[in-house]
Amino acid sequence: MKRALHFCMTLVLVVSMVSPAQAWDGFGHMVVASVAYRNLDSQTRKRVDKLLKRNPYYRTHWLTAIPAGTSSADRKRMIFMLAATWPDAIKSDPSYHNDGDQGGNRPTGPEASRNTGYDDFNRHKYWHFVDEPFRLDGGDVSSVQIPSPNAQTQIAVFRAVLESSDASADLKSYDLVWLLHIVGDVHQPLHCTTQVSDAHPDGDAGGNDVGFCTVGATKCTGELHAFWDDILGTGNSVASADKFAASLDAPSESPEDIADAGKWVSESFALAKADVYVAPVADGDGPFRATQDYTDAAKALAQKQVALAGARLSAVLEAGLKP
């Protein structure tokens, strides 16, 4: 009974946070991590397994969320999957607090760049995205600044720590968990985009300010960002996410493909313009209603992106965690 209670509480933390900084929902992040773990070599798996034990959620949340009877190998992979949801889980953990402006979604001051490990109880929501501005009408957006630090800057910071021979194991653990998450984030197109318009001169917060609803919805109360977050599903089962990941074909990644996260951000930005901000989405607040064709295309793109994110994540970890 206690195991079941802990399982339910953990999944509430994993999948229930709704904010401008969430991507793929908890299910999608677990899928990315499962794809990555399956592609890791045995030596890197051992290193990440050891580092994850230092996270404060390891015993209190993750171990208790694994179904009884799970094999040792599967349990380690599922721990890795749950770890990828930690930066979203702390958004509803009262031990942590928002920092910065606009509900914690805009960085301010030196605390925004703090990277000291688990003694840092800032939520750093602005680390989850990098909002590249554009206008549907092709107009000038040079006045719209991209806040920093952001997902792209932090991926570079975290990779450097993992590669360092001087960084502590605690800091490597903290940065590893963040890296598991935000590599997935930047493969969600709306985490690399903000549409500027007369209605939103500073951008639409990656589609969070655009009304959007699913096919057949009786009330159009959703948001474009949430639609894309949830497109792979909102299920909270680690086992289901693991099974889904096993069905995906992860592409091979070359050193050039993982050299700079700026490449990933640019790709997602291009996808947002080509595949997200297209009919039925138009300029303005909406609300807009999804068509079946739009929904089917979104699901296909999301599956491709989480597989790609998982492949890149595994390559990054193998490169960064060499002995």
C-alpha angles and dihedrals in degrees: 000000000000090000091053092048093050090047093055093045092050093050091050088057093045101050110018102074114108114187141125089266101058122101135189090355117255091293093058094047090052090050091053090050094047091052089049096047092049089056097047120106116242095256094055091046090057091050095049092044089056095045094050091059087071093063113105090231095055098095101018099049115006105044091046091052095060113098116249114262095031112148120248093250093049092045092055091050091049091050087054089050093051090047089061089064096052098096088057094041093059090060088078097034109104090211087073129059140203117257130188126030136306095040091317095305097111122059120235131175133352094306089072091069096041113133109171102128133244094347086074110090096180113119093217093203091173089066089073099070148021112211110212106191127227140155125228088223091054092246127155117285099170091117092062109089125210107230118234138241094046140146094291096049092045095051087059091048094049094046090052091053093050090050093047121104090202102052117103122249090244092056091045089052093051093047092045092057092048091048092052088057107039096045083064091044096058091053089062101087095219091059089065099042145064121182114222118208141148087270091049110028090171094043135271096269094252093310095311090119094049117092113229137160139193127254109283096012110151093209123036099219101129133100132236092238093051091048090059093041090056100037094105091048139275098243116141100207116118089199092053092050089049092051091048091051091051089061094057126092110227114209123231114258125210125210087257091057093057099034096098131016087211087080091057092047092050091050093051091046090054091047091052091056094042102039111014107041093049132104126338083032113074139165116304139028100310132171092221125181124226119239122215090249091053091048094049092048091048092053092049092049093046092052090051092048097049091048090050092047091051092050092049093045092055091048091049092051094047090050094045102042100051112141 
